[in-house]
Amino acid sequence: MRELIAGVSASRVNLLSLAIGVGSLLLIFACKYCWPKAPGVLLAVGAATLALMWMDPAGHAGVATVGVVAQGLPAPRLPALPLGEWLQLAGSAAAIALVSFTDVSILSRTYELRTGRKVSRNQECVALGLSNIAAGLLQGFAVSASGSRTPVAESAGARTQVTGVIAAVAVALLLVFAPRALAHTPQSALAAVVIAACVTIIEIRGVIRLFRLRLSEFAQAMVCFVGVVCVGVVNGIAVALLLTVLSFLWRAWRPYDAVLGRIDGMKGYHDVSRHPEARRIPGLVLLRWDAPLFFANSEIFREHVLRAIDASPSPVTRVVIAAEPVTDIDLTAADVLQRLHEELDARHVELCFAELKGPVKDSLKRYGVFDLFGEAAFYPTVGEAVSAYLDEHDVEWHDWEDDVTT
């Protein structure tokens, strides 16, 4: 985009090249909508090539062309580079891998939704890796699932992977027998082919849906689009991925939590802020935490537990964390749990957990924190945690399910 703006401002636009590109684009769209059975791409490229040959077969009037390609097929060999060059290539290789992985993920999802066929992303990545190994041994370009070539192939009628095999054979034949076949083909005509194909995968409805239903994801999509246009594909996608990671960290940093209560006639325990009619068991705080516990949110968790205790309508003697959504606890969070246990113990309040997953318990055992709470502080379900509390404490509580069972 910067080069385009710089070229236009410096009056370096080749009007003939622009006319060829625009004309090729209009011809492709005309064939698509008026004569759908006509090979619009082939007609556009062929017409542009013939037109340039007729106008200026020798100098091409300053229009950039594909040119003469090197004749013959490359021989396989192991790349031998000095260590310094390997290090210089590492950054570019990482960027190419990032773009390739992103292309595979986006295109496989897009065409999975469009065709209704299940796509194995692991299989796609394995194929991508093997193809890149082969390309490296044959001094080829890095292989990727292209967001431009794929729509071009689809618009030409491709439906299976055989298309790639036929394309490879055609390229091989071109390199061996006709290296000058594309000498007069304007690059602007090929650019028109790519633009016409990419228009077909623009999801306007999807973007509108994001704007209406998920403004944060819409903003990420727009930042990715602007980034790709302004600073290039690699930098644009890198910015988008960074925003995605930051968005995930923000949601995990300040997750949703809820004090739970009992609603007559409804099974389970429910958020009292959404269900004011929910009844709370005297002396017991049930708190659900909807995220892993890690260094960024562990102090917030501690503050919310203490806040729930202080806001309880009755003096609290036990806190039970409904921990099914807690998929991990890191070492920093374990230290916070230990400190919270000591604080609550000084206030004669027990800290217990319900529905905590086995692997997370194993982590607490490795940290040496599990024994601090004891096996009895971990309940398989919230219901059993409530039953144990009612058995151990003399509180006035009548559950609606007791009437049903009797």
LUMMARVO-226798 format. One line per 10 residues: number of its first residue (from 1); their letters; for each residue x, y, z of C-alpha. Coordinates in steps of 0.02 Angstrom, whole numbers, padded with zeros to 5 digits. Example, Ala and Ser with C-alpha at 12.3 -4.5 7.8 and 13.67 -1.06 7.14 Angstrom:
REM residues 2
1 = AS = 00615/-00225/00390 ~ 00684/-00053/00357 $
This chain:
REM residues 406
1 = MRELIAGVSA = 00000/00000/00000 ~ 00142/00120/00041 ~ 00225/00082/-00125 ~ 00060/00109/-00214 ~ 00032/00278/-00132 ~ 00212/00328/-00165 ~ 00198/00276/-00348 ~ 00036/00372/-00375 ~ 00102/00528/-00289 ~ 00260/00523/-00394 $
11 = SRVNLLSLAI = 00158/00505/-00555 ~ 00240/00337/-00593 ~ 00075/00255/-00645 ~ 00084/00164/-00812 ~ -00083/00205/-00891 ~ -00074/00060/-01014 ~ -00040/-00063/-00874 ~ -00185/00012/-00774 ~ -00299/-00001/-00926 ~ -00250/-00183/-00955 $
21 = GVGSLLLIFA = -00282/-00225/-00772 ~ -00451/-00137/-00765 ~ -00504/-00210/-00932 ~ -00454/-00386/-00879 ~ -00552/-00365/-00717 ~ -00707/-00305/-00808 ~ -00696/-00449/-00932 ~ -00683/-00576/-00793 ~ -00835/-00505/-00703 ~ -00932/-00493/-00866 $
31 = CKYCWPKAPG = -00900/-00676/-00904 ~ -00943/-00725/-00726 ~ -01112/-00638/-00720 ~ -01164/-00631/-00904 ~ -01083/-00786/-00981 ~ -01046/-00901/-00833 ~ -00993/-01046/-00943 ~ -00858/-00943/-01030 ~ -00679/-00961/-00963 ~ -00666/-00780/-00909 $
41 = VLLAVGAATL = -00493/-00794/-00830 ~ -00418/-00877/-00983 ~ -00500/-00751/-01100 ~ -00440/-00603/-00996 ~ -00259/-00660/-00984 ~ -00254/-00712/-01167 ~ -00331/-00550/-01228 ~ -00212/-00446/-01121 ~ -00062/-00542/-01187 ~ -00116/-00525/-01369 $
51 = ALMWMDPAGH = -00157/-00340/-01346 ~ 00015/-00302/-01275 ~ 00101/-00401/-01413 ~ 00002/-00304/-01543 ~ 00037/-00133/-01466 ~ 00222/-00151/-01430 ~ 00292/-00326/-01453 ~ 00471/-00272/-01417 ~ 00468/-00147/-01275 ~ 00297/-00187/-01199 $
61 = AGVATVGVVA = 00270/00002/-01180 ~ 00341/-00004/-01006 ~ 00212/-00131/-00947 ~ 00282/-00258/-00823 ~ 00267/-00436/-00889 ~ 00300/-00608/-00819 ~ 00449/-00624/-00936 ~ 00551/-00774/-00988 ~ 00567/-00906/-00852 ~ 00719/-01016/-00826 $
71 = QGLPAPRLPA = 00709/-01173/-00931 ~ 00715/-01346/-00852 ~ 00669/-01425/-00686 ~ 00773/-01397/-00528 ~ 00878/-01542/-00465 ~ 00853/-01594/-00283 ~ 00996/-01550/-00165 ~ 01021/-01511/00017 ~ 01038/-01324/00050 ~ 01214/-01282/00110 $
81 = LPLGEWLQLA = 01222/-01111/00193 ~ 01342/-01031/00318 ~ 01282/-01021/00496 ~ 01263/-00833/00484 ~ 01141/-00848/00339 ~ 01038/-00978/00432 ~ 01020/-00854/00575 ~ 00972/-00714/00455 ~ 00840/-00824/00375 ~ 00766/-00880/00543 $
91 = GSAAAIALVS = 00659/-00724/00564 ~ 00589/-00731/00388 ~ 00559/-00918/00404 ~ 00460/-00891/00565 ~ 00355/-00757/00479 ~ 00322/-00871/00329 ~ 00273/-01012/00446 ~ 00154/-00895/00538 ~ 00072/-00837/00377 ~ 00062/-01015/00311 $
101 = FTDVSILSRT = -00019/-01080/00470 ~ -00142/-00934/00469 ~ -00184/-00963/00285 ~ -00217/-01148/00316 ~ -00327/-01113/00467 ~ -00429/-00975/00384 ~ -00452/-01060/00215 ~ -00491/-01232/00286 ~ -00624/-01155/00399 ~ -00694/-01047/00259 $
111 = YELRTGRKVS = -00712/-01190/00136 ~ -00772/-01309/00270 ~ -00917/-01192/00304 ~ -00950/-01162/00119 ~ -00944/-01343/00062 ~ -01008/-01431/00218 ~ -00863/-01554/00211 ~ -00762/-01592/00366 ~ -00581/-01533/00357 ~ -00441/-01609/00462 $
121 = RNQECVALGL = -00329/-01463/00508 ~ -00194/-01580/00573 ~ -00190/-01667/00405 ~ -00180/-01497/00318 ~ -00031/-01447/00425 ~ 00059/-01613/00397 ~ 00035/-01594/00209 ~ 00097/-01415/00219 ~ 00254/-01469/00313 ~ 00295/-01609/00193 $
131 = SNIAAGLLQG = 00267/-01494/00043 ~ 00386/-01365/00116 ~ 00520/-01495/00146 ~ 00505/-01549/-00036 ~ 00508/-01368/-00093 ~ 00665/-01335/00009 ~ 00754/-01483/-00070 ~ 00705/-01423/-00245 ~ 00747/-01238/-00217 ~ 00563/-01194/-00231 $
141 = FAVSASGSRT = 00456/-01061/-00152 ~ 00383/-01084/00021 ~ 00219/-01180/00008 ~ 00060/-01112/00085 ~ -00128/-01124/00069 ~ -00150/-00966/-00032 ~ -00297/-00851/-00003 ~ -00282/-00795/-00184 ~ -00236/-00952/-00282 ~ -00370/-01058/-00199 $
151 = PVAESAGART = -00515/-00944/-00252 ~ -00437/-00932/-00426 ~ -00437/-01121/-00440 ~ -00615/-01131/-00373 ~ -00678/-00999/-00493 ~ -00601/-01098/-00636 ~ -00703/-01251/-00586 ~ -00582/-01343/-00471 ~ -00664/-01455/-00342 ~ -00531/-01580/-00282 $
161 = QVTGVIAAVA = -00345/-01590/-00243 ~ -00314/-01658/-00418 ~ -00311/-01476/-00470 ~ -00144/-01453/-00383 ~ -00071/-01604/-00471 ~ -00128/-01543/-00642 ~ -00061/-01369/-00605 ~ 00108/-01442/-00554 ~ 00117/-01545/-00714 ~ 00070/-01392/-00818 $
171 = VALLLVFAPR = 00206/-01287/-00735 ~ 00333/-01425/-00762 ~ 00288/-01438/-00947 ~ 00298/-01249/-00962 ~ 00472/-01244/-00885 ~ 00537/-01383/-00995 ~ 00456/-01349/-01163 ~ 00393/-01169/-01166 ~ 00492/-01054/-01051 ~ 00449/-00904/-01162 $
181 = ALAHTPQSAL = 00261/-00934/-01161 ~ 00230/-00799/-01030 ~ 00356/-00674/-01095 ~ 00219/-00553/-01153 ~ 00090/-00586/-01015 ~ 00057/-00424/-00917 ~ 00072/-00438/-00729 ~ -00076/-00319/-00713 ~ -00187/-00449/-00798 ~ -00131/-00580/-00672 $
191 = AAVVIAACVT = -00165/-00455/-00533 ~ -00341/-00435/-00602 ~ -00364/-00624/-00592 ~ -00312/-00624/-00409 ~ -00424/-00475/-00367 ~ -00575/-00553/-00452 ~ -00548/-00717/-00361 ~ -00522/-00636/-00191 ~ -00684/-00538/-00207 ~ -00777/-00704/-00198 $
201 = IIEIRGVIRL = -00711/-00744/-00024 ~ -00749/-00575/00055 ~ -00874/-00611/00194 ~ -00974/-00449/00204 ~ -01116/-00534/00297 ~ -00992/-00609/00420 ~ -00915/-00439/00455 ~ -01087/-00361/00480 ~ -01133/-00503/00597 ~ -00973/-00473/00697 $
211 = FRLRLSEFAQ = -01016/-00288/00709 ~ -01191/-00325/00772 ~ -01152/-00467/00891 ~ -00969/-00454/00943 ~ -00895/-00281/00929 ~ -00725/-00332/00999 ~ -00700/-00465/00864 ~ -00758/-00341/00732 ~ -00623/-00221/00792 ~ -00492/-00359/00782 $
221 = AMVCFVGVVC = -00547/-00401/00605 ~ -00536/-00219/00552 ~ -00364/-00199/00631 ~ -00305/-00355/00539 ~ -00375/-00288/00374 ~ -00297/-00116/00394 ~ -00134/-00193/00453 ~ -00120/-00308/00303 ~ -00160/-00165/00184 ~ -00044/-00038/00265 $
231 = VGVVNGIAVA = 00105/-00135/00334 ~ 00100/-00299/00239 ~ 00030/-00473/00263 ~ 00156/-00534/00392 ~ 00150/-00379/00502 ~ -00039/-00363/00485 ~ -00072/-00543/00537 ~ 00056/-00527/00677 ~ -00038/-00375/00745 ~ -00204/-00469/00733 $
241 = LLLTVLSFLW = -00133/-00620/00825 ~ -00062/-00506/00959 ~ -00232/-00425/00983 ~ -00313/-00597/00994 ~ -00190/-00652/01129 ~ -00216/-00490/01225 ~ -00404/-00510/01212 ~ -00392/-00687/01281 ~ -00280/-00629/01423 ~ -00402/-00488/01463 $
251 = RAWRPYDAVL = -00548/-00609/01476 ~ -00446/-00729/01581 ~ -00378/-00587/01686 ~ -00550/-00525/01737 ~ -00664/-00676/01715 ~ -00844/-00691/01765 ~ -00879/-00756/01940 ~ -01042/-00781/02031 ~ -01109/-00814/02204 ~ -01229/-00960/02190 $
261 = GRIDGMKGYH = -01396/-00992/02272 ~ -01540/-01115/02267 ~ -01699/-01083/02168 ~ -01857/-01178/02217 ~ -01911/-01296/02081 ~ -01747/-01282/01984 ~ -01606/-01407/01997 ~ -01428/-01350/02032 ~ -01360/-01187/02100 ~ -01375/-01022/02008 $
271 = DVSRHPEARR = -01304/-00846/02002 ~ -01393/-00741/02133 ~ -01359/-00581/02034 ~ -01462/-00649/01890 ~ -01588/-00736/02001 ~ -01627/-00625/02150 ~ -01755/-00752/02209 ~ -01618/-00880/02240 ~ -01598/-00929/02422 ~ -01426/-00935/02503 $
281 = IPGLVLLRWD = -01379/-01063/02634 ~ -01341/-00975/02799 ~ -01155/-00972/02838 ~ -01104/-01044/02669 ~ -01038/-00950/02517 ~ -01041/-01042/02351 ~ -00930/-00950/02226 ~ -00905/-01003/02045 ~ -00745/-00945/01959 ~ -00754/-00957/01768 $
291 = APLFFANSEI = -00570/-00961/01718 ~ -00403/-01044/01754 ~ -00310/-00973/01904 ~ -00145/-00898/01853 ~ -00028/-00755/01897 ~ -00134/-00620/01813 ~ -00300/-00655/01900 ~ -00253/-00741/02063 ~ -00257/-00581/02166 ~ -00424/-00534/02087 $
301 = FREHVLRAID = -00489/-00706/02138 ~ -00432/-00677/02317 ~ -00516/-00507/02321 ~ -00680/-00577/02254 ~ -00682/-00717/02382 ~ -00657/-00592/02524 ~ -00787/-00477/02449 ~ -00914/-00618/02438 ~ -00884/-00660/02620 ~ -00907/-00480/02674 $
311 = ASPSPVTRVV = -01066/-00462/02570 ~ -01146/-00619/02639 ~ -01311/-00587/02730 ~ -01257/-00705/02870 ~ -01090/-00738/02958 ~ -00987/-00855/02849 ~ -00904/-01012/02913 ~ -00862/-01097/02747 ~ -00826/-01047/02568 ~ -00844/-01175/02429 $
321 = IAAEPVTDID = -00769/-01134/02260 ~ -00869/-01212/02118 ~ -00710/-01248/02019 ~ -00767/-01346/01867 ~ -00714/-01204/01748 ~ -00541/-01196/01830 ~ -00435/-01294/01707 ~ -00266/-01246/01779 ~ -00182/-01169/01931 ~ -00005/-01103/01912 $
331 = LTAADVLQRL = 00123/-01084/02049 ~ 00088/-00900/02080 ~ -00098/-00936/02100 ~ -00056/-01080/02219 ~ 00042/-00959/02329 ~ -00109/-00843/02330 ~ -00221/-00988/02379 ~ -00104/-01027/02523 ~ -00109/-00846/02582 ~ -00299/-00842/02563 $
341 = HEELDARHVE = -00313/-01001/02666 ~ -00213/-00921/02805 ~ -00318/-00762/02800 ~ -00481/-00859/02807 ~ -00416/-00973/02943 ~ -00383/-00819/03050 ~ -00566/-00772/03022 ~ -00622/-00951/03063 ~ -00682/-00979/02886 ~ -00646/-01140/02791 $
351 = LCFAELKGPV = -00597/-01137/02607 ~ -00655/-01287/02506 ~ -00671/-01336/02323 ~ -00802/-01431/02223 ~ -00784/-01514/02053 ~ -00599/-01473/02038 ~ -00524/-01578/01899 ~ -00400/-01717/01937 ~ -00253/-01642/01839 ~ -00275/-01478/01933 $
361 = KDSLKRYGVF = -00272/-01571/02098 ~ -00113/-01656/02041 ~ -00036/-01484/02013 ~ -00083/-01431/02190 ~ -00002/-01590/02255 ~ 00159/-01550/02162 ~ 00157/-01374/02234 ~ 00134/-01444/02410 ~ -00030/-01348/02433 ~ -00152/-01494/02425 $
371 = DLFGEAAFYP = -00104/-01559/02597 ~ -00129/-01385/02669 ~ -00315/-01399/02631 ~ -00330/-01587/02656 ~ -00425/-01716/02555 ~ -00587/-01674/02647 ~ -00587/-01498/02573 ~ -00615/-01563/02396 ~ -00789/-01621/02348 ~ -00838/-01709/02186 $
381 = TVGEAVSAYL = -00995/-01601/02164 ~ -01069/-01441/02231 ~ -01218/-01540/02295 ~ -01106/-01651/02402 ~ -01014/-01499/02468 ~ -01181/-01424/02522 ~ -01239/-01588/02600 ~ -01076/-01603/02698 ~ -01094/-01425/02761 ~ -01273/-01454/02817 $
391 = DEHDVEWHDW = -01223/-01614/02907 ~ -01084/-01526/03000 ~ -01174/-01364/03044 ~ -01337/-01334/03132 ~ -01421/-01208/03017 ~ -01600/-01180/02969 ~ -01619/-01239/02790 ~ -01758/-01325/02696 ~ -01729/-01384/02519 ~ -01872/-01402/02395 $
401 = EDDVTT = -01805/-01570/02337 ~ -01832/-01640/02512 ~ -02019/-01621/02484 ~ -02007/-01707/02314 ~ -01912/-01858/02381 ~ -02029/-01880/02528 $
